[in-house]
Amino acid sequence: MSKQIFVNLPVADLDRAKDFYTGLGYRLDPMFSDENAASFKISDEIYVMLLVHDFFKGVTDQAVADTATHREVINALSADSRAEVDALLDSALAAGATEPRQAQEEGPMYGRSFLDPDGHLWEVVYMDMEALEG
């Protein structure tokens, strides 16, 4: 049985964050969105929930991490090709992301990373399974 994951991210400016994730090609789900939160479907199994800081604080007893000085998590997405990795990074950069390091290539793996406008780190990785098997 497949499971779903709901990645909950605190955001400083919900409208800016919604514009960013829309710029990546993800569609806002208005059923689970309001002035405190926005839901984006990444795939049938992956959703990103963007929560304004005060709302996020209401579901945890800890402070929101300062992504400029602390890394709370690294979100990694798979891609079906190197071109898909590059296309998603191009979209992210055009929507306001920054690329914290150069593309990484290790044998059959190719990946790139971006920081969204709130500093959340995303990695996009393609793995050439045929090269792994050969």
C-alpha positions in Angstrom: 0.0 0.0 0.0 1.5 3.3 -1.0 1.7 6.2 1.5 1.4 9.9 1.1 3.7 12.5 2.6 2.7 16.0 3.6 5.8 18.2 3.9 4.8 21.2 6.1 7.0 24.2 5.7 6.9 27.5 7.6 6.8 30.6 5.3 7.2 34.2 6.0 5.1 35.5 3.2 2.3 33.1 2.0 1.6 34.9 -1.2 5.2 35.0 -2.2 5.5 31.2 -1.4 2.4 30.5 -3.4 3.7 32.4 -6.4 7.0 30.5 -6.1 5.5 27.0 -6.0 3.0 27.9 -8.8 6.1 29.0 -10.8 7.5 25.4 -10.4 4.4 24.2 -12.2 2.6 22.9 -9.1 -1.1 23.6 -8.7 -2.6 25.2 -5.6 -5.4 23.0 -4.0 -7.9 25.6 -2.8 -9.7 22.9 -0.7 -6.8 22.9 1.7 -5.7 26.5 1.5 -6.7 29.7 3.3 -5.1 32.8 4.7 -2.8 30.6 6.9 -1.9 27.8 4.7 -1.5 26.7 1.1 -1.5 23.1 -0.2 0.3 22.1 -3.4 0.2 18.6 -5.0 3.7 17.6 -6.1 2.6 14.0 -7.1 0.0 11.5 -6.1 2.0 10.8 -3.0 3.7 14.1 -2.2 2.1 17.3 -1.0 3.7 20.5 0.3 1.8 22.5 2.9 3.0 26.1 3.3 2.1 27.5 6.7 2.5 31.1 7.9 4.8 31.2 10.9 2.2 31.9 13.5 0.0 29.0 12.2 3.1 26.7 12.0 3.9 27.6 15.6 0.4 26.5 16.6 1.1 22.9 15.7 4.5 22.6 17.4 5.9 23.7 20.7 9.3 24.7 19.2 10.4 27.9 17.5 10.5 28.1 13.7 14.1 27.5 12.5 15.9 30.4 11.0 16.8 28.8 7.6 19.6 31.4 7.1 21.5 29.9 10.0 20.0 26.4 10.5 18.9 23.6 8.2 15.8 21.8 9.5 15.5 19.3 6.6 16.6 18.6 3.1 13.7 17.7 0.8 14.7 15.5 -2.2 12.7 14.8 -5.3 13.4 12.2 -7.9 13.5 13.1 -11.6 13.1 10.8 -14.7 16.1 12.4 -16.5 18.9 14.9 -16.3 16.8 17.2 -18.5 14.0 17.0 -15.9 16.4 18.0 -13.2 17.6 21.0 -15.2 14.1 22.0 -16.2 12.9 22.0 -12.6 16.0 24.0 -11.5 15.5 26.5 -14.3 11.9 27.0 -13.2 12.9 27.4 -9.6 15.5 29.9 -10.4 13.1 31.9 -12.6 10.6 31.9 -9.7 13.0 33.3 -7.2 15.1 30.4 -5.9 18.8 30.4 -5.4 21.2 27.6 -6.3 23.5 27.0 -3.3 26.0 24.8 -5.1 27.0 23.5 -8.5 25.4 20.5 -10.0 26.6 17.2 -8.5 27.5 14.2 -10.6 28.6 11.0 -9.0 28.6 8.0 -11.3 25.0 7.3 -12.4 23.6 10.1 -10.2 23.0 13.7 -11.3 21.5 16.3 -9.0 21.0 19.9 -8.4 19.7 21.9 -5.4 17.8 25.1 -4.8 16.7 27.2 -1.9 13.1 28.4 -2.0 12.4 32.0 -1.0 12.1 30.9 2.6 15.5 29.1 2.6 14.1 25.6 2.5 16.6 23.3 0.7 15.3 21.1 -2.1 17.4 18.6 -4.1 16.4 17.2 -7.4 18.1 13.9 -8.4 18.2 11.7 -11.4 19.6 8.2 -11.0 20.5 6.2 -14.2 19.2 2.8 -13.1 20.6 1.1 -16.2 24.1 2.3 -15.3 23.6 1.0 -11.8 22.6 -2.4 -13.0 25.4 -2.7 -15.6 
